[in-house]
Amino acid sequence: MTMPNDNRDLATLLDTFDAKLAQLGNADEDTRKDLKSDVLQHAAAILASDGGPQALYERVAQYESAGVFAHSDWGRPAILQPALAVRSLRQGDAVLTAMEALSELRLLAVARGDYRHRGITAERARNFLTQVMALNLDLLSGTLSEADRERPDQLGVAVQALYHYQLEHMGYESILDSLVAEVWRILAQRPIQVDDVRQMVIQIATCLYDPAIESTSGNDDARRLVESLFAPSPGCAEDPGVAVYAERLQAMDYEALTTEALGFARAMHDTGLASVYHAVLLRHLRGLPDGSGDALIPIALGLSQTGQDALLCYRQLVHTLIDETVFVETAQAIYGLALLLERGVLFSTPVAAGLWRQIGLKLSPATEDNIRMVCGEAQPPRVFLLAGVLGLLGQPLGVGQGNNPTCQSVIGLSMWADNDPDYLLQLVTWAARDDEVLTRFEGEPISSKGLAAGLAKEAPLDVDPVSLVLVPHLDRLYIEMGRLCGERDNDLHRWINPEFYGWWVGQGFAVVADPKTGAIGDHAGFVRHFYACYHPYYNGNVPVIHSQPAGIAVTDSAARYVGRHAIAILRVALDPDGDMRVYFFNPNNDSGQDWGQGIVTTTEGHGELPGEASLPFAEFASRLFVYHYDPLEHGNADRVSDEELERIVTLAYDSWGKEFDVE
């Protein structure tokens, strides 16, 4: 099908578009595919017309209700990924580009409060669009690239029109500052996956150093980001390229190499990003004769006394990990290795042995194919997987769910990396080598081999290497445990979680609503017991020893119920202002969320460690749906005030509780 005639005026295009939308809304399945394609072809032509983006923006509700996004990833906006959106916009055909453009106009309407979508909050919509704009900053110059100019059917013009429309409505004058702040906000959570962030920093660098683009040239935060990747040390201050930098290292004496090592360590720990030049330096230090560069490795990693002790105790292992894992393509593994040493993980003997096994692990053909498909062929698949293992062991709270709907599995990866890393290494070995993971449920052995797909019907492709290999197996096992439960008189998570995650999960279990009827019974009693189990003022000041899985009722920024979601309670403590807060792990890639009623989860500024989200205790309790506890530990529930309970229950009933029956 060819594009509609672009010479027709906008009114004619819109009349035809509206008519096609009406047909699509009433079409049967046999004709929907062709009609949808026709609608999207017209949308692309409208987008390239003067006033086209505004006209499509005004029709967000119509094309949403007509089913333009039905039965596609765009129908679930919360799972969309900025990097994929950029490819759809800049490289897709007319249909794909128009689909992405309509989706982003819809998200703009959500972000501005002009349209409500149950699948995504206004804050998340704004964050998504900000990241997409970060990856398209080259369009700020107003001059289309050769690739954009050569796109058929004026698609390059259409995308530029969309981008400038978004900038106009989201604040053109402060876009760079907003993007820099967004990058720092993401990096404060220290994610394992940083490819999108790297691309955003590259685009910020383009803005800073392109004379054709007016930018905030004095933005120190922007320069710190750019320099952390491209100029973290004197030897690569002008971003000379890895080949030139490698030659320069050959001529440096010990003092100069020390300066280089200090610069890399400072930049890496400042941002959480490892430069490709850092990998070149470490490999150079390892290649110096007679091990003369070994003394600089702990400096280059930025290790404290704890990390240095771990390196000295396991010197051969650490050096082998550098030799086998640290390359330009896997430079981020340097940060994982540094934090692994800082955590003292290697002082657990099985972990060191497990890493030696991982180094020499022979991957199955299926595992190798999956890793190549996602990570490419610049290094062997085993290198990418080993780099992923270092990242996860170093940053247990940095693993994200991405577009994978299996939050329980991701919580498992985080818990095991933190509490039981040798078990995680065993799981990775089974999955990567044998295409199988073994476990037990109530004494019955279970194998992931041969089980049908669980919640993730397709293998996740936008996740870290460990998740790529392991999550499909965990997903199937979790669902199989649910099947083995059969009919029971409570929420099935009560029995699954202790078997799935580990012995440390509390055997006690509380759920706010009846699993069969959905009716909420004694909500105040549910909250009172939570205080007695977790709040230090009511549980005898007993801290959270091991992270505990829990379930929350997620709401959007208007406090409307979105759905249930699995998180892990990490600790409960006073924040710097003296307020008691719950610090928790949210397996989404971004833990900063607005849940309405003034309840905003924070990721920094309130005593959070990197990767943690937090809320004041009462606000967290207002969204709590299920939790585990130790039935042999009894707090003092009677001391919890009725006024506090009433406030929490009211917050719940005025938000997500509206969707449930109250007994």
C-alpha positions as CSV (number, residue, x, y, z in Angstrom):
1,M,0.0,0.0,0.0
2,T,1.4,3.4,-0.9
3,M,1.3,6.5,1.2
4,P,-1.7,8.9,0.7
5,N,-1.0,11.8,-1.6
6,D,0.9,14.3,0.6
7,N,-0.2,17.2,-1.6
8,R,-3.8,17.0,-0.3
9,D,-4.6,19.6,2.3
10,L,-4.7,18.6,6.0
11,A,-8.5,18.8,6.2
12,T,-9.0,16.2,3.5
13,L,-6.4,13.9,5.1
14,L,-8.2,14.2,8.5
15,D,-11.6,13.5,7.0
16,T,-10.3,10.3,5.5
17,F,-8.4,9.4,8.7
18,D,-11.5,9.9,10.8
19,A,-13.6,7.8,8.4
20,K,-11.0,5.0,8.5
21,L,-10.9,5.1,12.3
22,A,-14.6,4.7,12.5
23,Q,-14.4,1.7,10.2
24,L,-11.6,0.2,12.2
25,G,-13.6,0.5,15.4
26,N,-16.4,-1.5,13.9
27,A,-14.3,-4.0,11.9
28,D,-14.2,-7.7,12.4
29,E,-10.9,-9.5,12.8
30,D,-10.6,-10.5,9.1
31,T,-10.5,-6.9,7.9
32,R,-8.8,-5.2,10.9
33,K,-5.2,-5.7,9.7
34,D,-5.6,-4.0,6.3
35,L,-7.7,-1.2,7.9
36,K,-5.2,-0.6,10.6
37,S,-2.4,-0.3,8.0
38,D,-4.5,2.2,6.1
39,V,-5.1,4.2,9.2
40,L,-1.4,4.3,10.0
41,Q,-0.5,5.3,6.5
42,H,-2.8,8.3,6.7
43,A,-1.4,9.1,10.2
44,A,2.1,9.3,8.8
45,A,1.0,11.7,6.0
46,I,-0.9,13.9,8.6
47,L,2.2,14.0,10.8
48,A,4.3,15.4,8.0
49,S,1.7,18.2,7.3
50,D,1.6,21.6,8.9
51,G,-0.6,21.3,12.0
52,G,-0.6,17.5,11.8
53,P,0.8,16.6,15.2
54,Q,-1.7,18.9,16.9
55,A,-4.6,17.3,14.9
56,L,-3.5,13.8,15.9
57,Y,-3.0,14.9,19.5
58,E,-6.6,16.0,19.6
59,R,-7.7,12.5,18.4
60,V,-5.8,10.5,21.0
61,A,-9.0,9.1,22.5
62,Q,-10.5,8.2,19.2
63,Y,-7.6,6.2,17.8
64,E,-7.1,4.5,21.2
65,S,-10.7,3.4,21.4
66,A,-10.7,2.3,17.7
67,G,-8.1,-0.3,18.7
68,V,-5.0,1.1,16.8
69,F,-2.8,-0.3,19.6
70,A,-4.8,-3.5,20.3
71,H,-2.9,-6.8,20.3
72,S,0.5,-5.1,20.2
73,D,3.2,-4.0,22.6
74,W,1.9,-0.4,22.2
75,G,-1.3,-1.7,23.9
76,R,0.7,-2.0,27.1
77,P,2.6,1.4,27.3
78,A,4.3,0.6,30.6
79,I,6.5,-2.0,28.9
80,L,7.7,0.2,26.0
81,Q,11.4,0.9,25.9
82,P,12.9,4.3,24.8
83,A,15.7,2.7,22.7
84,L,13.2,0.6,20.8
85,A,11.0,3.6,20.3
86,V,13.9,5.5,18.7
87,R,14.5,2.7,16.2
88,S,10.8,2.5,15.3
89,L,10.7,6.3,14.8
90,R,13.9,6.7,12.9
91,Q,14.3,3.5,11.0
92,G,10.8,1.9,10.6
93,D,8.5,2.0,7.6
94,A,5.5,4.3,7.4
95,V,3.3,2.0,9.4
96,L,5.8,1.3,12.2
97,T,6.8,5.0,12.4
98,A,3.2,6.1,12.6
99,M,2.4,3.6,15.3
100,E,5.2,4.9,17.4
101,A,4.3,8.5,16.7
102,L,0.6,7.9,17.7
103,S,1.8,6.1,20.9
104,E,4.0,9.0,21.9
105,L,1.3,11.6,21.3
106,R,-0.9,9.5,23.5
107,L,1.8,9.5,26.2
108,L,2.2,13.2,25.8
109,A,-1.5,13.6,26.5
110,V,-1.2,11.3,29.6
111,A,1.8,13.3,30.8
112,R,0.0,16.6,30.4
113,G,-3.2,15.3,32.1
114,D,-5.3,15.5,29.0
115,Y,-5.9,11.8,28.7
116,R,-6.1,9.0,31.2
117,H,-4.7,5.6,30.5
118,R,-4.9,2.8,33.1
119,G,-1.7,1.2,31.8
120,I,0.7,4.1,32.6
121,T,0.9,7.0,35.0
122,A,1.6,10.6,34.0
123,E,5.0,10.5,35.6
124,R,6.1,7.4,33.8
125,A,4.8,8.8,30.6
126,R,6.8,11.9,31.0
127,N,9.9,10.0,32.0
128,F,9.6,7.8,28.9
129,L,9.2,10.8,26.6
130,T,12.1,12.6,28.2
131,Q,14.3,9.6,27.5
132,V,13.1,9.3,23.9
133,M,13.9,13.0,23.4
134,A,17.3,12.4,24.9
135,L,18.0,9.8,22.3
136,N,16.9,12.2,19.5
137,L,18.7,15.3,20.5
138,D,20.4,15.5,17.1
139,L,17.0,16.8,15.8
140,L,17.4,19.9,17.9
141,S,19.8,21.3,15.2
142,G,16.9,21.7,12.8
143,T,18.9,20.0,10.0
144,L,17.9,16.5,9.0
145,S,20.7,14.0,8.7
146,E,21.3,12.3,5.4
147,A,19.6,9.2,6.6
148,D,16.5,11.1,7.7
149,R,16.4,13.1,4.5
150,E,16.5,9.9,2.4
151,R,13.6,8.2,4.2
152,P,10.7,7.7,1.8
153,D,7.3,9.4,2.1
154,Q,8.7,12.3,4.1
155,L,9.0,10.2,7.2
156,G,12.1,12.1,8.3
157,V,10.1,15.3,8.2
158,A,7.2,13.7,10.0
159,V,9.5,12.5,12.9
160,Q,11.1,15.9,13.2
161,A,7.7,17.6,13.3
162,L,6.6,15.1,16.1
163,Y,9.8,15.8,18.1
164,H,9.5,19.6,17.9
165,Y,5.8,19.3,18.9
166,Q,6.8,17.3,22.0
167,L,9.5,19.8,22.8
168,E,7.1,22.7,22.5
169,H,4.7,21.1,25.0
170,M,7.3,19.7,27.4
171,G,9.5,22.8,27.7
172,Y,11.9,23.4,24.8
173,E,14.0,26.0,26.6
174,S,15.0,23.7,29.5
175,I,15.3,20.4,27.6
176,L,19.0,19.9,28.1
177,D,18.8,20.6,31.8
178,S,15.8,18.3,32.1
179,L,17.6,15.5,30.3
180,V,20.7,15.8,32.4
181,A,18.6,15.7,35.5
182,E,16.8,12.6,34.2
183,V,20.1,10.8,33.5
184,W,21.4,11.6,37.0
185,R,18.1,10.5,38.5
186,I,18.4,7.1,36.7
187,L,22.0,6.7,37.6
188,A,21.3,7.4,41.3
189,Q,19.6,4.0,41.2
190,R,22.7,2.4,39.8
191,P,21.1,0.1,37.2
192,I,23.0,-2.8,35.7
193,Q,21.7,-2.0,32.2
194,V,23.1,1.3,31.1
195,D,23.1,1.1,27.3
196,D,20.2,3.6,27.0
197,V,21.9,5.9,29.5
198,R,25.1,5.8,27.5
199,Q,23.2,6.8,24.4
200,M,21.6,9.6,26.3
201,V,25.0,10.9,27.4
202,I,26.2,10.7,23.8
203,Q,23.3,12.9,22.7
204,I,24.0,15.3,25.6
205,A,27.6,15.5,24.4
206,T,26.3,16.4,21.0
207,C,24.3,19.3,22.4
208,L,27.2,20.5,24.5
209,Y,29.8,20.6,21.8
210,D,27.7,21.3,18.6
211,P,28.1,25.1,17.9
212,A,24.8,25.0,15.9
213,I,22.9,24.1,19.0
214,E,22.3,26.5,21.8
215,S,22.9,24.8,25.1
216,T,23.7,25.5,28.7
217,S,27.4,25.5,28.1
218,G,28.1,25.9,31.8
219,N,26.2,22.8,32.9
220,D,28.7,21.1,35.2
221,D,26.4,18.1,35.7
222,A,26.2,17.6,32.0
223,R,30.0,17.8,31.7
224,R,30.5,15.3,34.5
225,L,28.4,12.8,32.6
226,V,30.1,13.3,29.3
227,E,33.6,13.3,30.8
228,S,32.9,10.1,32.8
229,L,32.5,8.3,29.5
230,F,34.8,10.1,27.1
231,A,37.4,12.0,29.1
232,P,37.7,10.5,32.6
233,S,41.5,10.8,32.8
234,P,44.3,13.1,31.4
235,G,45.4,10.5,28.9
236,C,42.1,10.5,27.0
237,A,40.9,14.0,27.8
238,E,40.1,14.8,24.1
239,D,38.4,11.4,23.5
240,P,41.2,10.1,21.1
241,G,39.8,6.7,20.5
242,V,40.8,3.4,22.1
243,A,43.6,2.6,19.6
244,V,45.3,5.9,20.2
245,Y,44.8,5.6,23.9
246,A,46.3,2.2,24.0
247,E,49.4,3.5,22.3
248,R,49.7,6.4,24.8
249,L,49.6,4.0,27.7
250,Q,52.7,2.2,26.3
251,A,54.7,5.4,26.8
252,M,53.4,6.2,30.4
253,D,55.5,5.7,33.5
254,Y,54.2,4.5,36.8
255,E,53.3,8.0,38.0
256,A,51.3,8.7,34.9
257,L,49.5,5.4,35.1
258,T,48.6,6.1,38.7
259,T,47.0,9.4,37.7
260,E,45.1,7.6,35.0
261,A,43.9,4.9,37.4
262,L,42.7,7.5,39.9
263,G,40.8,9.4,37.2
264,F,38.9,6.4,36.1
265,A,38.0,5.2,39.6
266,R,36.8,8.7,40.5
267,A,34.6,9.0,37.4
268,M,33.2,5.5,37.7
269,H,32.1,5.7,41.3
270,D,30.8,9.2,40.7
271,T,28.4,8.2,38.0
272,G,28.1,4.4,38.1
273,L,29.3,4.3,34.4
274,A,32.5,2.7,33.3
275,S,34.3,4.2,30.3
276,V,35.6,2.0,27.4
277,Y,39.0,3.6,28.1
278,H,38.9,2.1,31.6
279,A,38.9,-1.4,30.0
280,V,41.9,-0.5,27.9
281,L,43.8,0.7,31.0
282,L,43.0,-2.5,33.0
283,R,44.1,-4.7,30.2
284,H,47.3,-2.7,29.8
285,L,48.0,-3.1,33.5
286,R,47.5,-6.8,33.3
287,G,49.8,-7.0,30.4
288,L,52.8,-5.2,32.0
289,P,55.8,-7.5,32.5
290,D,56.4,-9.2,35.8
291,G,53.0,-8.1,37.2
292,S,54.3,-4.5,37.6
293,G,50.9,-3.1,37.0
294,D,49.1,-5.2,39.6
295,A,49.5,-2.7,42.4
296,L,47.5,-0.2,40.3
297,I,44.5,-2.4,39.8
298,P,42.9,-1.7,43.2
299,I,43.5,2.0,42.5
300,A,41.9,1.7,39.1
301,L,38.9,-0.1,40.7
302,G,38.6,2.5,43.4
303,L,38.6,0.0,46.2
304,S,38.4,0.7,49.9
305,Q,40.3,-1.4,52.5
306,T,37.6,-4.1,52.3
307,G,37.8,-4.4,48.6
308,Q,41.6,-4.4,48.6
309,D,41.5,-7.2,51.2
310,A,39.2,-9.3,49.0
311,L,41.4,-8.7,46.0
312,L,44.5,-9.8,47.9
313,C,42.9,-12.9,49.2
314,Y,41.6,-13.9,45.8
315,R,44.2,-12.2,43.6
316,Q,44.4,-15.0,41.0
317,L,40.6,-15.2,40.6
318,V,40.2,-11.4,40.3
319,H,43.0,-11.1,37.7
320,T,41.5,-14.0,35.7
321,L,38.1,-12.3,35.8
322,I,39.7,-9.2,34.4
323,D,41.5,-11.2,31.7
324,E,38.4,-13.1,30.7
325,T,35.7,-10.4,31.1
326,V,37.0,-6.9,30.8
327,F,36.9,-5.7,27.2
328,V,35.8,-2.5,25.4
329,E,32.4,-4.1,24.7
330,T,32.0,-5.2,28.4
331,A,33.5,-2.2,30.1
332,Q,30.6,-1.9,32.5
333,A,31.6,-5.2,34.1
334,I,34.4,-3.2,35.7
335,Y,31.9,-1.5,38.0
336,G,30.3,-4.8,38.8
337,L,33.7,-6.3,39.7
338,A,34.6,-3.3,41.9
339,L,31.3,-3.5,43.9
340,L,31.6,-7.3,44.1
341,L,34.9,-6.8,45.9
342,E,33.6,-4.0,48.0
343,R,30.7,-6.2,49.2
344,G,33.1,-8.9,50.3
345,V,31.2,-11.5,48.4
346,L,34.3,-13.5,47.7
347,F,34.9,-14.2,51.4
348,S,32.1,-16.8,51.0
349,T,34.2,-19.8,49.8
350,P,31.4,-21.3,47.5
351,V,31.2,-18.0,45.6
352,A,34.8,-18.0,44.6
353,A,34.6,-21.7,43.5
354,G,31.4,-20.9,41.6
355,L,33.1,-18.1,39.8
356,W,35.9,-20.3,38.8
357,R,33.3,-22.7,37.4
358,Q,31.6,-19.8,35.6
359,I,34.9,-18.7,33.9
360,G,35.3,-22.1,32.3
361,L,31.6,-22.9,31.7
362,K,30.7,-24.3,28.3
363,L,27.4,-22.8,27.2
364,S,24.7,-24.7,25.4
365,P,24.1,-23.9,21.7
366,A,20.7,-22.4,22.6
367,T,22.2,-20.2,25.3
368,E,24.9,-19.0,22.9
369,D,22.4,-18.2,20.2
370,N,20.2,-16.2,22.6
371,I,23.1,-14.2,23.9
372,R,24.5,-13.5,20.4
373,M,21.0,-12.3,19.3
374,V,20.9,-9.7,22.2
375,C,24.6,-8.8,22.8
376,G,26.1,-9.3,19.3
377,E,29.2,-11.1,18.3
378,A,32.0,-8.7,19.3
379,Q,32.9,-11.1,22.1
380,P,32.0,-14.8,22.7
381,P,28.7,-15.4,24.5
382,R,30.4,-16.7,27.6
383,V,32.2,-13.3,28.0
384,F,28.9,-11.4,28.0
385,L,27.3,-13.8,30.5
386,L,30.3,-13.6,32.8
387,A,30.1,-9.8,32.6
388,G,26.5,-10.0,33.5
389,V,27.2,-12.2,36.5
390,L,29.7,-9.7,37.8
391,G,27.2,-6.9,37.4
392,L,24.5,-8.7,39.2
393,L,26.7,-9.9,42.1
394,G,28.1,-6.4,42.4
395,Q,24.7,-4.6,42.1
396,P,22.0,-6.9,43.5
397,L,19.5,-4.0,43.5
398,G,20.4,-2.9,39.9
399,V,18.6,-5.7,38.1
400,G,15.4,-4.5,36.3
401,Q,12.3,-6.1,35.0
402,G,12.3,-4.2,31.7
403,N,9.3,-5.3,29.6
404,N,9.3,-8.7,31.2
405,P,6.1,-9.2,33.3
406,T,7.8,-11.6,35.7
407,C,8.5,-9.4,38.7
408,Q,8.7,-12.5,41.0
409,S,11.7,-13.9,39.0
410,V,13.5,-10.6,39.1
411,I,13.1,-10.3,42.8
412,G,14.6,-13.8,43.1
413,L,17.7,-12.7,41.1
414,S,18.1,-9.7,43.4
415,M,17.6,-11.7,46.6
416,W,20.0,-14.5,45.6
417,A,22.7,-12.1,44.5
418,D,22.4,-10.4,47.9
419,N,21.7,-13.3,50.3
420,D,22.7,-16.5,48.5
421,P,25.1,-15.7,45.6
422,D,26.5,-19.2,45.4
423,Y,22.9,-20.5,44.8
424,L,22.5,-17.9,42.0
425,L,25.7,-19.1,40.4
426,Q,24.4,-22.7,40.5
427,L,21.1,-21.6,38.8
428,V,23.0,-19.7,36.1
429,T,25.2,-22.8,35.5
430,W,22.1,-25.1,35.1
431,A,20.3,-22.7,32.8
432,A,23.3,-21.7,30.6
433,R,24.9,-25.1,30.4
434,D,22.0,-27.6,30.6
435,D,19.0,-25.5,29.4
436,E,17.3,-26.7,32.6
437,V,16.8,-25.5,36.2
438,L,16.0,-27.9,39.0
439,T,14.2,-27.2,42.3
440,R,11.6,-28.7,44.7
441,F,8.1,-27.8,45.8
442,E,6.9,-29.3,49.0
443,G,9.3,-32.2,48.5
444,E,8.4,-32.9,44.9
445,P,11.2,-32.3,42.4
446,I,10.5,-29.9,39.5
447,S,12.5,-29.3,36.3
448,S,12.0,-26.3,34.1
449,K,12.6,-28.4,31.0
450,G,9.4,-29.2,29.1
451,L,7.2,-26.7,31.1
452,A,5.0,-24.4,29.2
453,A,5.9,-20.7,29.2
454,G,4.7,-18.8,32.3
455,L,3.8,-15.1,32.3
456,A,6.5,-14.3,29.8
457,K,5.3,-15.9,26.7
458,E,8.4,-14.9,24.8
459,A,12.0,-14.7,26.0
460,P,12.9,-11.2,27.3
461,L,15.3,-9.4,25.0
462,D,15.8,-6.1,26.8
463,V,17.3,-7.4,30.0
464,D,20.8,-8.1,31.4
465,P,22.6,-11.4,30.3
466,V,21.8,-13.3,33.5
467,S,18.1,-12.4,33.2
468,L,18.1,-13.3,29.6
469,V,19.4,-16.8,30.4
470,L,17.7,-17.5,33.7
471,V,14.3,-15.7,33.9
472,P,12.5,-17.9,31.4
473,H,13.3,-20.9,33.5
474,L,12.3,-19.2,36.8
475,D,9.1,-17.9,35.2
476,R,8.0,-21.4,34.3
477,L,9.0,-22.8,37.7
478,Y,7.0,-20.2,39.5
479,I,3.9,-20.9,37.5
480,E,4.4,-24.6,37.9
481,M,4.5,-24.2,41.7
482,G,1.2,-22.4,41.5
483,R,-0.3,-25.3,39.5
484,L,1.0,-27.8,42.1
485,C,-0.8,-25.8,44.8
486,G,-4.1,-26.7,43.4
487,E,-7.1,-25.3,45.2
488,R,-6.2,-23.8,48.6
489,D,-7.8,-21.6,51.0
490,N,-5.5,-18.6,50.7
491,D,-3.4,-16.6,48.3
492,L,-1.0,-19.1,46.6
493,H,2.0,-16.8,47.2
494,R,1.8,-18.0,50.8
495,W,3.2,-21.4,49.8
496,I,5.1,-20.5,46.7
497,N,7.4,-17.8,48.0
498,P,9.2,-19.7,50.7
499,E,9.8,-22.6,48.3
500,F,10.9,-20.4,45.4
501,Y,13.1,-17.8,47.1
502,G,14.6,-19.5,50.1
503,W,14.3,-20.5,53.8
504,W,14.6,-16.9,55.0
505,V,11.1,-16.0,53.7
506,G,8.7,-15.8,56.6
507,Q,6.4,-18.7,57.0
508,G,3.7,-16.4,58.3
509,F,1.6,-14.7,55.6
510,A,-1.0,-11.9,55.6
511,V,-3.2,-10.8,52.7
512,V,-5.6,-7.9,52.8
513,A,-8.3,-9.3,50.5
514,D,-10.0,-12.7,50.2
515,P,-8.3,-14.4,47.2
516,K,-11.5,-15.9,46.0
517,T,-14.0,-13.1,46.5
518,G,-11.7,-10.0,46.5
519,A,-13.5,-8.7,49.6
520,I,-11.4,-6.8,52.1
521,G,-12.1,-7.8,55.7
522,D,-10.2,-6.5,58.7
523,H,-8.0,-4.0,56.9
524,A,-7.1,-2.2,60.1
525,G,-6.0,-5.5,61.7
526,F,-3.9,-6.3,58.6
527,V,-2.1,-3.0,58.9
528,R,-1.8,-3.3,62.7
529,H,-0.1,-6.7,62.4
530,F,2.3,-5.3,59.8
531,Y,3.4,-2.6,62.3
532,A,3.9,-5.2,64.9
533,C,6.1,-7.3,62.5
534,Y,8.1,-4.6,60.8
535,H,8.1,-1.3,62.6
536,P,11.0,-1.0,65.1
537,Y,8.9,0.9,67.6
538,Y,6.4,-2.0,67.8
539,N,8.5,-5.2,67.1
540,G,11.1,-4.8,69.8
541,N,13.5,-2.9,67.5
542,V,14.2,-6.1,65.5
543,P,15.6,-5.2,62.0
544,V,14.7,-6.9,58.7
545,I,17.3,-9.6,58.6
546,H,16.7,-10.9,55.1
547,S,14.7,-9.1,52.4
548,Q,11.1,-10.3,52.3
549,P,8.9,-10.6,49.3
550,A,5.7,-8.6,49.5
551,G,2.9,-7.4,47.2
552,I,1.6,-3.9,46.7
553,A,-1.5,-2.4,45.1
554,V,0.0,0.0,42.6
555,T,-1.8,3.2,41.8
556,D,-1.2,5.9,39.3
557,S,-0.6,9.6,40.0
558,A,-4.4,10.1,40.4
559,A,-4.5,7.3,43.0
560,R,-6.4,5.0,40.6
561,Y,-5.7,1.3,40.9
562,V,-3.4,-0.1,38.3
563,G,-2.8,-3.7,39.6
564,R,-0.8,-5.8,41.9
565,H,3.0,-5.9,41.9
566,A,5.7,-7.9,43.7
567,I,8.4,-6.0,45.6
568,A,10.9,-6.9,48.3
569,I,11.1,-5.2,51.7
570,L,14.8,-4.6,52.4
571,R,14.9,-2.6,55.6
572,V,12.9,-0.3,57.9
573,A,14.8,2.6,59.4
574,L,14.8,6.3,60.4
575,D,15.7,8.6,57.5
576,P,17.9,11.7,58.0
577,D,14.9,13.7,59.0
578,G,13.9,11.3,61.7
579,D,10.9,9.8,59.9
580,M,10.5,6.0,59.8
581,R,10.6,4.7,56.3
582,V,10.3,1.4,54.5
583,Y,13.2,0.8,52.0
584,F,12.3,-1.7,49.3
585,F,13.4,-3.1,46.0
586,N,11.1,-2.5,43.0
587,P,12.0,-4.8,40.1
588,N,10.9,-2.2,37.5
589,N,13.8,-0.4,35.8
590,D,12.8,2.8,37.5
591,S,11.7,2.9,41.1
592,G,10.7,6.6,41.3
593,Q,6.9,6.6,40.9
594,D,4.0,8.8,41.9
595,W,1.2,6.8,43.4
596,G,-1.2,9.7,44.0
597,Q,-2.4,11.3,47.2
598,G,1.0,12.9,47.6
599,I,2.6,9.4,47.9
600,V,5.8,9.6,45.8
601,T,8.4,6.8,46.0
602,T,11.8,8.3,46.2
603,T,15.2,6.8,45.2
604,E,17.5,9.4,46.7
605,G,17.5,12.2,49.3
606,H,15.9,10.2,52.2
607,G,18.7,7.8,53.1
608,E,18.2,5.4,50.2
609,L,21.1,3.2,49.2
610,P,21.6,2.9,45.4
611,G,18.8,0.8,44.0
612,E,16.4,1.3,46.9
613,A,13.1,3.0,46.8
614,S,11.5,4.3,49.9
615,L,8.3,5.7,51.4
616,P,7.3,6.8,54.9
617,F,6.0,3.7,56.8
618,A,2.4,4.7,56.9
619,E,2.3,5.6,53.2
620,F,3.9,2.3,52.3
621,A,1.4,0.5,54.5
622,S,-1.5,2.2,52.6
623,R,-0.5,0.4,49.4
624,L,0.4,-3.0,51.0
625,F,-1.5,-6.0,49.8
626,V,0.4,-9.1,51.1
627,Y,3.4,-9.7,53.3
628,H,5.4,-12.5,55.0
629,Y,6.4,-12.5,58.6
630,D,7.9,-14.8,61.2
631,P,5.0,-16.3,63.2
632,L,7.3,-17.0,66.2
633,E,8.2,-13.4,66.6
634,H,5.5,-11.4,68.3
635,G,5.4,-7.6,68.4
636,N,3.2,-5.3,70.3
637,A,0.3,-4.6,68.0
638,D,-1.8,-3.0,70.7
639,R,0.5,0.0,70.9
640,V,-0.4,1.1,67.3
641,S,-2.7,4.1,67.5
642,D,-6.2,3.9,66.1
643,E,-5.7,7.3,64.5
644,E,-2.7,6.1,62.5
645,L,-4.6,3.0,61.4
646,E,-7.6,5.1,60.3
647,R,-5.4,7.4,58.2
648,I,-3.8,4.4,56.4
649,V,-7.1,2.6,55.8
650,T,-8.6,5.8,54.5
651,L,-5.7,6.3,52.1
652,A,-6.3,2.8,50.8
653,Y,-10.0,3.0,50.5
654,D,-9.8,6.4,48.7
655,S,-7.4,4.9,46.1
656,W,-7.0,1.3,45.1
657,G,-9.6,0.1,47.6
658,K,-12.4,1.5,45.4
659,E,-11.9,-1.5,43.1
660,F,-12.5,-4.0,45.9
661,D,-15.5,-5.0,48.0
662,V,-15.3,-4.0,51.7
663,E,-16.9,-6.4,54.2
